[in-house]
């Protein structure tokens, strides 16, 4: 007798149920069932989540740096016991980066101007830091001269400064400009060390001009030999530090000129990428040197004598050199990535 469409699926389902009840469970099935939590444990948490999540996010966003945050709702601890007003802490990453940015600006002003200007800048940053809503703030909040002076004399370094001294040292607090100058100097230092003084002069000219310049014009302005200038420019272009454009002039005689410029937006990304690669290489080198001399480093001091002591001194100097290079590179990465 043929089976109808309605009976077919029902019979299949019944056969599967019979198989589950009748056949003994395998070891794998028993392990899976034992690992699953009981229904009472799975659904024991009282949830009124949708109404609380928005309120929690709202409360957490209103917490200012340095303050403790208290829960207004009851929370369950690991034992399931309710704890009222439990205090939690979180790392204020943005505040930490902002302080480092302030310190970098102050050090830059101190190096290029004087201690008085650095003290004034430090006081202004201290007075306006609470008004900064993001890390990469372009300009500070406006302050009157009297407000700046009151903040300056609060610090030990500015206690002896007069109002006239503060007025003379006062500079326009333009974060973006200060950071841009510091970034330019960092890249110029890299170019000088890697390609030499002639390349440094060429790069500095193009960086400051901000426009396309022809090869002979660059050579004449920087006093670089005409036969050397094209080689230096080509190498900087090949390594991603310059942009090149060809200009073809048609007429009685067709001529071709090469124009060069620095595109900061593209170059900064390229420099940062190189810094990340250098940081990785330094980290791998430190790990390699320490792993190679692991037994020597674990040796007690009284047993490191003669050649062993010489090896220990060598690895110690190498470690200090590599880790100090890492710290300098971290500062440079911070300048381009976070400032």
Phi, psi and omega per residue, in radians:
X1 nan 2.213 -3.091
X2 -1.191 2.557 -3.119
X3 -1.566 2.346 3.114
X4 -1.326 2.873 -3.112
X5 -1.126 -0.552 -3.111
X6 -1.304 -0.594 -3.092
X7 -1.328 -0.533 -3.065
X8 -1.014 -1.009 -3.127
X9 -1.070 -0.632 -3.120
X10 -1.128 -0.732 -3.134
X11 -1.154 -0.655 3.118
X12 -1.109 -0.734 -3.116
X13 -1.145 -0.695 3.121
X14 -1.132 -0.635 -3.136
X15 -1.166 -0.652 3.116
X16 -1.158 -0.743 3.134
X17 -1.104 -0.703 3.127
X18 -1.125 -0.628 -3.129
X19 -1.169 -0.699 -3.140
X20 -1.163 -0.673 -3.082
X21 -1.343 -0.713 -3.017
X22 -1.367 -0.713 -3.047
X23 -1.419 2.495 3.094
X24 -1.235 2.583 3.134
X25 -1.265 2.542 3.058
X26 -1.357 2.968 3.125
X27 -1.112 -0.684 3.137
X28 -1.065 -0.745 3.137
X29 -1.135 -0.691 3.119
X30 -1.115 -0.685 3.129
X31 -1.135 -0.755 -3.140
X32 -1.092 -0.756 -3.135
X33 -1.152 -0.648 3.135
X34 -1.190 -0.531 -3.122
X35 -1.338 -0.413 -3.127
X36 -1.268 2.391 3.106
X37 -1.245 2.670 3.102
X38 -1.120 2.715 -3.120
X39 -1.030 -0.644 -3.126
X40 -1.134 -0.621 3.129
X41 -1.329 -0.625 -3.086
X42 -1.171 -0.606 -3.028
X43 -2.056 0.488 -3.088
X44 -1.451 -0.305 -3.099
X45 -1.376 2.208 3.093
X46 -1.345 2.089 -3.050
X47 -1.976 2.120 2.883
X48 -2.318 0.990 -2.874
X49 -1.239 -0.791 -2.988
X50 -1.042 -0.628 -3.126
X51 -1.371 -0.383 -3.063
X52 -1.630 -0.498 -3.038
X53 -1.081 -0.829 -3.141
X54 -1.056 -0.673 -3.131
X55 -1.205 -0.681 3.117
X56 -1.113 -0.775 3.139
X57 -1.114 -0.665 3.132
X58 -1.120 -0.744 3.136
X59 -1.183 -0.679 -3.111
X60 -1.202 -0.556 3.137
X61 -1.260 -0.384 -3.113
X62 -1.521 -0.028 -3.121
X63 -1.349 2.209 3.121
X64 -1.533 2.713 -3.119
X65 -1.020 2.404 3.085
X66 1.612 -0.156 -3.122
X67 -1.712 2.672 3.047
X68 -1.438 2.661 -3.126
X69 -2.047 2.203 -3.130
X70 -1.905 2.487 3.088
X71 -1.440 2.302 3.084
X72 -1.464 -0.315 -3.141
X73 -1.805 2.810 3.111
X74 -1.366 2.355 3.130
X75 -2.102 2.635 3.124
X76 -1.598 2.312 3.065
X77 -1.496 -2.957 -3.046
X78 -1.106 -0.511 -3.128
X79 -1.559 -0.033 -3.132
X80 1.511 0.216 -3.115
X81 -1.657 2.354 -3.117
X82 -1.290 2.429 3.137
X83 -2.252 2.102 -3.092
X84 -1.435 2.370 3.024
X85 0.918 0.854 3.068
X86 -1.213 2.381 -3.063
X87 -1.677 2.255 3.114
X88 -2.174 2.744 -3.129
X89 -2.220 2.682 3.055
X90 -2.460 2.673 3.118
X91 -1.299 2.280 3.127
X92 -1.631 1.425 -3.044
X93 -1.102 -0.773 -3.113
X94 -1.102 -0.709 3.096
X95 -1.119 -0.640 3.123
X96 -1.144 -0.798 3.123
X97 -1.137 -0.651 3.135
X98 -1.111 -0.690 3.097
X99 -1.136 -0.711 3.090
X100 -1.117 -0.657 3.115
X101 -1.134 -0.750 3.090
X102 -1.048 -0.787 -3.131
X103 -1.092 -0.696 3.109
X104 -1.109 -0.717 3.109
X105 -1.131 -0.731 -3.139
X106 -1.126 -0.780 3.128
X107 -1.098 -0.669 -3.141
X108 -1.140 -0.769 3.134
X109 -1.164 -0.682 3.112
X110 -1.104 -0.679 -3.119
X111 -1.244 -0.596 -3.049
X112 -1.668 -0.434 3.137
X113 -2.006 -1.738 3.103
X114 -2.803 3.123 -3.122
X115 -1.141 -0.600 -3.136
X116 -1.072 -0.819 3.114
X117 -1.107 -0.653 3.117
X118 -1.152 -0.677 3.109
X119 -1.144 -0.714 3.111
X120 -1.123 -0.784 3.125
X121 -1.083 -0.741 3.123
X122 -1.064 -0.731 3.121
X123 -1.136 -0.716 3.134
X124 -1.136 -0.719 3.111
X125 -1.138 -0.692 3.122
X126 -1.109 -0.688 -3.090
X127 -1.292 -0.499 -3.035
X128 -1.894 0.058 -3.056
X129 -1.096 -0.606 -3.122
X130 -1.181 -0.369 -3.122
X131 -1.521 -0.156 -3.135
X132 -1.356 2.132 -3.097
X133 -1.696 -0.256 3.132
X134 -2.514 2.883 -3.059
X135 -1.195 -0.882 -3.040
X136 -1.554 1.141 3.095
X137 -1.361 2.284 -3.074
X138 -1.378 -0.733 -3.092
X139 -2.328 2.658 3.114
X140 -1.449 2.940 3.055
X141 -1.249 2.394 3.131
X142 -1.065 2.429 3.125
X143 -2.306 2.538 3.061
X144 -1.355 2.804 -3.138
X145 -1.088 -0.679 3.135
X146 -1.151 -0.667 3.107
X147 -1.143 -0.712 3.115
X148 -1.121 -0.766 -3.127
X149 -1.103 -0.736 3.104
X150 -1.063 -0.658 3.140
X151 -1.288 -0.613 -3.128
X152 -1.118 -0.814 -3.042
X153 -1.301 -0.107 3.053
X154 -1.266 -0.514 -3.109
X155 -1.493 2.705 3.136
X156 -1.153 -0.640 -3.109
X157 -1.203 -0.537 -3.085
X158 -1.829 0.194 -3.067
X159 -1.114 -0.585 -3.081
X160 -1.635 0.058 -3.122
X161 -1.382 2.433 3.090
X162 -1.608 2.965 3.124
X163 -1.106 -0.659 3.108
X164 -1.146 -0.662 3.117
X165 -1.133 -0.732 3.119
X166 -1.121 -0.741 3.128
X167 -1.090 -0.690 -3.140
X168 -1.231 -0.572 -3.100
X169 -1.516 -0.191 -3.032
X170 -1.131 2.232 3.096
X171 -2.144 2.730 3.085
X172 -1.235 2.176 -3.061
X173 -1.476 1.553 -3.128
X174 -1.990 1.690 -3.085
X175 -1.008 -0.778 -3.060
X176 -1.062 -0.718 -3.127
X177 -1.213 -0.735 3.137
X178 -1.081 -0.803 -3.138
X179 -1.149 -0.682 3.140
X180 -1.090 -0.741 3.112
X181 -1.106 -0.759 3.132
X182 -1.097 -0.699 3.102
X183 -1.150 -0.733 3.097
X184 -1.021 -0.802 -3.113
X185 -1.130 -0.620 3.122
X186 -1.138 -0.785 -3.141
X187 -1.192 -0.697 3.100
X188 -1.063 -0.657 3.091
X189 -1.126 -0.705 3.106
X190 -1.105 -0.783 -3.141
X191 -1.086 -0.743 -3.127
X192 -1.092 -0.781 -3.114
X193 -1.231 -0.595 -3.038
X194 -1.545 -0.617 -3.005
X195 -2.065 -0.195 3.093
X196 1.816 3.038 -3.048
X197 -1.192 -0.663 3.123
X198 -1.099 -0.742 3.102
X199 -1.132 -0.619 3.104
X200 -1.087 -0.781 -3.136
X201 -1.137 -0.715 3.121
X202 -1.129 -0.815 -3.117
X203 -1.124 -0.716 -3.134
X204 -1.107 -0.709 3.105
X205 -1.068 -0.838 -3.109
X206 -1.185 -0.613 3.139
X207 -1.161 -0.722 -3.114
X208 -1.330 -0.579 -3.106
X209 -1.259 -0.693 3.122
X210 1.203 0.328 3.138
X211 -2.510 3.000 -3.135
X212 -1.257 2.331 3.080
X213 -2.252 2.524 -3.123
X214 -1.429 2.719 -3.018
X215 -0.998 -0.856 -3.113
X216 -1.137 -0.627 3.099
X217 -1.108 -0.717 3.108
X218 -1.123 -0.774 -3.130
X219 -1.097 -0.749 -3.123
X220 -1.188 -0.670 -3.075
X221 -1.281 -0.666 -3.076
X222 -1.635 -0.044 -3.117
X223 1.032 0.629 3.048
X224 -1.691 2.415 -3.127
X225 -0.937 2.421 -3.088
X226 -1.094 -0.502 3.124
X227 -1.371 -0.388 -3.127
X228 -1.607 -0.514 -3.066
X229 -1.017 -0.825 3.134
X230 -1.061 -0.633 3.137
X231 -1.144 -0.769 -3.135
X232 -1.147 -0.773 3.138
X233 -1.090 -0.724 -3.138
X234 -1.131 -0.703 3.140
X235 -1.160 -0.741 3.092
X236 -1.111 -0.672 3.099
X237 -1.165 -0.745 -3.128
X238 -1.094 -0.617 -3.128
X239 -1.525 0.081 3.024
X240 1.551 0.232 -3.107
X241 -1.618 -0.284 -3.126
X242 -2.327 2.784 2.958
X243 -1.893 2.490 -3.123
X244 -2.146 2.425 3.045
X245 -2.292 2.471 3.122
X246 -1.752 2.294 3.109
X247 -2.026 2.072 -3.129
X248 -1.846 2.151 3.128
X249 -1.871 2.099 -3.131
X250 -1.763 2.595 -3.140
X251 3.036 -2.532 3.094
X252 -1.070 -0.563 3.100
X253 -2.425 2.147 -3.100
X254 -1.311 2.311 -3.141
X255 -2.245 2.636 3.132
X256 -2.190 2.295 3.118
X257 -2.122 2.549 3.079
X258 -1.832 2.215 -3.138
X259 -1.963 2.494 -3.042
X260 -2.278 2.598 3.076
X261 -2.763 2.908 3.068
X262 -1.892 2.155 3.037
X263 -1.815 1.791 -3.018
X264 -1.056 -0.732 -3.081
X265 -1.044 -0.747 3.113
X266 -1.293 -0.741 -3.076
X267 -1.134 -0.708 -3.116
X268 -1.065 -0.699 3.093
X269 -1.121 -0.698 3.127
X270 -1.137 -0.775 -3.141
X271 -1.125 -0.735 3.126
X272 -1.108 -0.676 3.095
X273 -1.109 -0.721 3.082
X274 -1.102 -0.669 3.129
X275 -1.136 -0.710 3.106
X276 -1.088 -0.739 3.108
X277 -1.122 -0.730 3.119
X278 -1.123 -0.680 3.113
X279 -1.116 -0.700 3.100
X280 -1.122 -0.783 3.140
X281 -1.086 -0.705 3.103
X282 -1.122 -0.739 3.128
X283 -1.087 -0.750 3.111
X284 -1.144 -0.652 -3.140
X285 -1.178 -0.713 3.099
X286 -1.071 -0.794 3.132
X287 -1.077 -0.716 3.137
X288 -1.110 -0.810 -3.120
X289 -1.121 -0.715 -3.122
X290 -1.251 -0.672 3.111
X291 -1.168 -0.629 -3.114
X292 -1.161 -0.574 -3.124
X293 -1.938 0.544 -3.082
X294 -1.065 -0.797 -3.122
X295 -1.104 -0.699 3.135
X296 -1.155 -0.695 -3.127
X297 -1.202 -0.501 3.118
X298 -1.482 -0.087 -3.113
X299 -1.291 2.406 3.086
X300 -1.045 2.664 -3.067
X301 -1.093 -0.606 -3.096
X302 -1.252 -0.251 3.135
X303 -1.730 -0.071 3.106
X304 -1.610 1.572 -3.124
X305 -2.228 2.745 3.082
X306 1.069 -2.231 -3.111
X307 -1.073 -0.563 3.130
X308 -1.123 -0.685 3.114
X309 -1.160 -0.653 3.091
X310 -1.106 -0.741 3.100
X311 -1.125 -0.692 3.132
X312 -1.129 -0.744 3.110
X313 -1.096 -0.659 3.131
X314 -1.131 -0.862 -3.103
X315 -1.152 -0.534 3.107
X316 -1.170 -0.754 3.112
X317 -1.144 -0.718 3.128
X318 -1.096 -0.732 -3.130
X319 -1.130 -0.772 3.129
X320 -1.088 -0.746 -3.136
X321 -1.108 -0.813 -3.100
X322 -1.195 -0.719 -3.110
X323 -1.254 -0.588 3.051
X324 -1.170 -0.631 3.062
X325 -1.132 -0.664 3.089
X326 -1.081 -0.729 -3.137
X327 -1.122 -0.748 3.103
X328 -1.115 -0.693 3.122
X329 -1.185 -0.626 3.083
X330 -1.079 -0.699 3.097
X331 -1.086 -0.736 3.140
X332 -1.159 -0.717 3.104
X333 -1.107 -0.703 3.100
X334 -1.050 -0.698 -3.123
X335 -1.097 -0.688 -3.073
X336 -1.597 -0.529 -3.035
X337 -1.603 -0.713 -2.996
X338 -1.903 -0.376 -3.107
X339 -1.540 nan nan
